[in-house]
Amino acid sequence: MVSSSHEAMHGIFTHNAAAVGHAFRVLDLPFPDPVAVEQISVDLTETAPVERWADTILRVTTAVDEFLLVVEAQSSSDNSRVAAWSYYVTFLHNKYRLPVVLVVVCHDKETATWAGKPLTLTYRGWTCFSLLPIVLGPHNVPAIIDPADVLADLPLAALSAITHAREPEIGAILESIIIAFRRHGLDDETAFYAELIEQGISHTDAAQLWRDKMATDLSFFRSESAQRLRAQGREEGREEGREEGREEGVGVGVAGSVLTVLTGRGIELSAAQRELVAGTTDLDQLNTWLLQAVTATRASELFD
């Protein structure tokens, strides 16, 4: 699965429009409750050959007005995002002539603190542009530790798990979600959120705790919603790759070629060797292996 943790951090808003209203209430924002939420294209490319893709963009309609909500997932501080997010906001405002609000979903307090400061573009002390995102993180998303609260608000429970993934209370949060799912049963909706949580915390220590707790019931992996989420994650991962460059995608293709050539020539690899090839992103190394795979008579010629 490509960039699963990243996609899950903003995927809550894509799947359930009510999550937008939940976010407003959690942060006590003076925004009206949405009456309609429409996902619009995340392609922010202009006629010039430069592609830019946001994570999630929603057109939110309330009883009194409309605005655009840009939801970005952020796992660490990265000052290069200031220019990208500034572009998203100004481009969308010019294109749709609507107010634009940026929401940043963070895994930890350090990243949330960084994202919560005014993000500025300056020249010699002069502020040319200032952007203030709405930040969702462990500092303002409640820790949901009551199974009844989980079933009452699945989007908020998933967001709680994702934003507290590196916090001490993550164990209690995951335990409450597991209890709630076992009481309710894993239908298509709860299965979707089980998969979303699995993805959202996949790059943290809490991931193994979640897998251990879910080991007794893996039926959610077969749900239609879970399959759609995986497909969406793969597609959005490809879109993210367009912005960040093609190198990773090329690496995946070369790695696959290495494995295909070795398999076709009857050279058996251990599970560890296959994992090493599949996980390598160094193109020089992959190309070296590919050339060696054409003439090698045993796996040790590549890896020893």
C-alpha positions in Angstrom: 0.0 0.0 0.0 1.4 3.4 -1.0 1.6 6.1 1.6 -1.2 4.5 3.6 -0.5 6.4 6.8 -0.5 9.7 5.0 -3.8 9.0 3.1 -5.6 7.9 6.2 -4.8 11.1 8.0 -7.0 13.1 5.6 -9.2 10.2 4.3 -11.6 10.6 7.2 -12.9 13.8 5.7 -13.3 12.2 2.3 -15.3 9.3 3.4 -17.7 11.0 5.8 -18.9 14.5 5.3 -20.1 14.7 8.9 -16.4 14.6 9.9 -16.1 18.2 8.7 -18.7 19.2 11.3 -17.0 17.1 14.0 -13.8 19.0 13.4 -15.5 22.3 13.7 -17.1 21.3 17.1 -13.9 19.8 18.5 -12.1 23.0 17.9 -15.0 25.2 18.9 -14.8 27.1 15.6 -17.4 29.8 14.8 -18.3 28.0 11.5 -21.9 26.9 10.7 -22.6 23.2 10.5 -22.3 21.9 7.0 -25.5 20.9 5.2 -23.6 19.6 2.2 -19.9 18.7 1.5 -18.6 17.9 -2.0 -15.2 16.7 -2.8 -13.6 18.5 -5.7 -10.5 17.8 -7.7 -7.2 17.9 -5.9 -5.4 18.7 -9.1 -4.0 22.3 -8.8 -2.0 22.1 -12.0 -2.0 25.2 -14.2 -1.3 25.3 -18.0 2.4 25.5 -17.3 4.0 22.0 -17.0 4.1 22.0 -13.2 1.8 19.6 -11.3 0.6 20.2 -7.8 -1.7 18.0 -5.8 -3.3 18.7 -2.5 -4.4 15.9 -0.2 -8.1 16.5 0.1 -10.2 19.5 -1.1 -13.8 19.9 0.0 -16.5 22.4 -1.0 -18.5 23.0 2.1 -22.0 24.4 2.0 -23.6 25.7 5.2 -27.0 27.3 5.7 -25.5 30.7 5.2 -22.5 30.4 2.9 -19.9 28.3 1.1 -16.2 27.8 1.5 -13.4 25.4 0.5 -11.6 23.2 3.0 -8.1 22.0 2.2 -7.1 19.0 4.4 -3.4 18.3 4.5 -1.7 15.4 6.4 1.7 16.2 8.0 3.9 13.8 10.0 6.8 16.2 10.7 7.7 19.8 10.4 8.7 20.8 6.8 9.2 24.5 5.9 8.9 23.6 2.2 5.2 23.1 2.7 4.7 26.8 3.4 5.1 27.6 -0.3 2.9 24.7 -1.4 0.1 25.5 1.0 0.2 29.2 0.1 -0.1 28.2 -3.5 -3.1 25.9 -2.8 -5.0 28.6 -0.9 -4.4 31.5 -3.4 -5.0 29.2 -6.4 -8.3 27.9 -5.1 -9.5 31.3 -4.0 -8.8 32.7 -7.5 -10.4 29.7 -9.2 -13.6 29.4 -7.2 -13.9 32.9 -5.7 -14.6 31.4 -2.3 -12.9 31.6 1.1 -10.4 28.9 1.6 -9.6 27.3 5.0 -6.5 25.1 5.4 -6.7 22.2 7.9 -3.5 20.3 8.8 -3.8 16.9 10.5 -0.7 16.0 12.7 0.5 12.8 14.3 2.3 14.4 17.3 2.5 17.6 19.4 5.8 18.8 17.9 4.5 18.8 14.4 1.2 20.4 15.5 3.1 23.1 17.3 5.1 23.8 14.1 2.0 23.8 11.9 0.0 26.0 14.4 2.3 29.0 14.0 1.6 31.5 11.3 3.5 30.2 8.2 5.1 33.2 6.5 7.0 34.1 3.3 9.3 36.9 4.1 12.0 39.0 2.5 14.5 40.9 4.7 12.1 40.9 7.6 9.1 42.0 5.5 6.2 39.5 5.6 4.9 39.1 2.0 2.4 36.4 2.9 1.1 34.9 6.1 -1.0 31.7 6.4 -2.6 30.4 9.6 -3.8 26.8 9.3 -6.4 25.1 11.5 -4.4 22.3 13.2 -5.8 18.9 14.4 -3.5 17.0 16.7 -3.2 15.4 20.1 -3.3 18.9 21.7 -6.9 19.5 20.7 -8.5 16.3 19.4 -10.0 14.4 22.5 -8.7 11.0 23.5 -11.7 8.8 23.0 -11.4 6.0 25.6 -15.1 5.1 26.1 -16.5 2.4 23.7 -19.9 4.1 23.7 -18.3 7.3 22.5 -16.5 5.3 19.8 -19.8 4.0 18.4 -21.5 7.3 18.7 -18.9 9.0 16.6 -16.7 6.8 14.4 -15.0 9.6 12.5 -13.9 11.3 15.7 -12.7 8.0 17.2 -10.6 7.3 14.1 -9.2 10.8 14.2 -8.5 10.4 17.9 -6.4 7.3 17.2 -4.5 8.8 14.3 -3.7 12.1 16.1 -2.7 10.4 19.3 -0.7 7.6 17.7 2.6 8.7 19.4 1.0 9.7 22.7 0.8 7.7 25.9 -3.0 7.4 25.8 -3.0 5.5 22.4 -3.3 2.2 24.2 -6.5 3.2 26.0 -7.9 4.6 22.8 -7.2 1.5 20.7 -8.6 -0.7 23.5 -11.9 1.3 23.5 -12.2 1.0 19.7 -11.6 -2.8 19.8 -14.2 -3.2 22.5 -16.7 -1.1 20.6 -16.1 -3.0 17.4 -16.6 -6.4 19.1 -19.8 -5.2 20.8 -21.2 -3.8 17.6 -19.8 -6.3 15.1 -17.7 -5.5 12.0 -20.1 -4.3 9.4 -19.1 -2.4 6.3 -18.9 1.0 8.1 -16.9 -0.1 11.2 -14.7 -2.2 8.9 -13.8 0.9 6.9 -12.7 2.7 10.1 -10.8 -0.3 11.3 -8.8 -0.2 8.0 -8.5 3.5 8.2 -7.0 3.3 11.7 -4.7 0.5 10.6 -3.3 2.8 7.8 -3.3 6.0 9.9 -1.0 4.6 12.6 1.1 2.3 10.4 4.3 4.2 10.8 4.2 4.4 14.6 4.9 1.9 17.4 1.1 1.7 18.1 0.7 -0.2 14.8 1.8 -3.6 16.3 -0.5 -3.1 19.3 -3.4 -2.5 16.9 -2.6 -5.6 14.9 -2.3 -7.8 18.0 -5.7 -6.6 19.2 -7.3 -7.2 15.8 -5.7 -10.6 15.2 -8.7 -12.5 16.4 -11.0 -11.0 13.8 -9.6 -10.2 10.4 -13.0 -10.1 8.6 -12.8 -6.3 8.1 -10.0 -6.8 5.5 -12.6 -8.3 3.2 -15.1 -5.5 3.4 -16.1 -3.6 0.3 -15.3 -0.2 1.9 -11.9 -1.5 3.0 -11.1 -2.5 -0.6 -12.2 0.9 -1.9 -10.0 2.5 0.7 -7.0 0.5 -0.5 -7.8 1.3 -4.1 -8.1 5.0 -3.2 -4.8 4.9 -1.3 -3.0 3.4 -4.3 -4.5 6.0 -6.6 -3.8 8.9 -4.3 -0.3 7.6 -3.7 0.3 7.8 -7.5 -1.0 11.3 -7.5 1.3 12.2 -4.6 4.1 10.8 -6.6 3.4 13.2 -9.5 4.2 16.1 -7.2 7.2 14.6 -5.5 8.7 13.1 -8.6 8.8 9.9 -10.5 11.9 8.4 -8.9 10.1 6.3 -6.3 7.8 4.9 -8.9 10.7 4.0 -11.2 12.4 2.3 -8.3 9.3 0.1 -7.7 9.3 -0.8 -11.3 13.0 -1.8 -11.4 12.6 -3.8 -8.2 9.8 -5.7 -9.8 11.9 -6.3 -12.8 14.7 -7.7 -10.7 12.4 -10.2 -9.0 10.7 -11.1 -12.3 14.1 -11.9 -14.0 15.3 -14.0 -11.1 12.1 -15.9 -10.9 12.0 -16.5 -14.6 15.6 -17.8 -14.5 14.6 -20.2 -11.7 16.8 -18.5 -9.0 15.1 -18.8 -5.6 15.2 -15.9 -3.2 14.6 -16.0 0.6 11.8 -14.0 2.0 14.3 -11.6 3.5 16.0 -11.1 0.1 12.7 -10.5 -1.7 11.8 -7.9 1.0 15.2 -6.3 0.6 14.7 -5.8 -3.2 11.1 -4.6 -2.9 12.0 -2.1 -0.2 15.1 -0.6 -1.9 14.6 2.8 -3.4 18.3 3.4 -4.5 18.1 3.3 -8.3 21.8 2.7 -8.7 21.6 -0.4 -6.5 18.4 -1.6 -8.2 20.0 -1.2 -11.7 23.1 -3.1 -10.5 21.0 -6.0 -9.3 19.0 -6.0 -12.5 22.2 -6.4 -14.6 23.5 -9.1 -12.2 20.1 -10.9 -12.4 20.6 -11.5 -16.1 23.7 -13.6 -15.6 23.6 -14.8 -12.0 23.4 -18.5 -11.3 22.4 -18.2 -7.6 21.0 -15.5 -5.3 24.3 -15.2 -3.4 25.9 -13.5 -6.4 23.7 -10.5 -5.9 23.5 -10.2 -2.1 26.7 -11.7 -0.6 
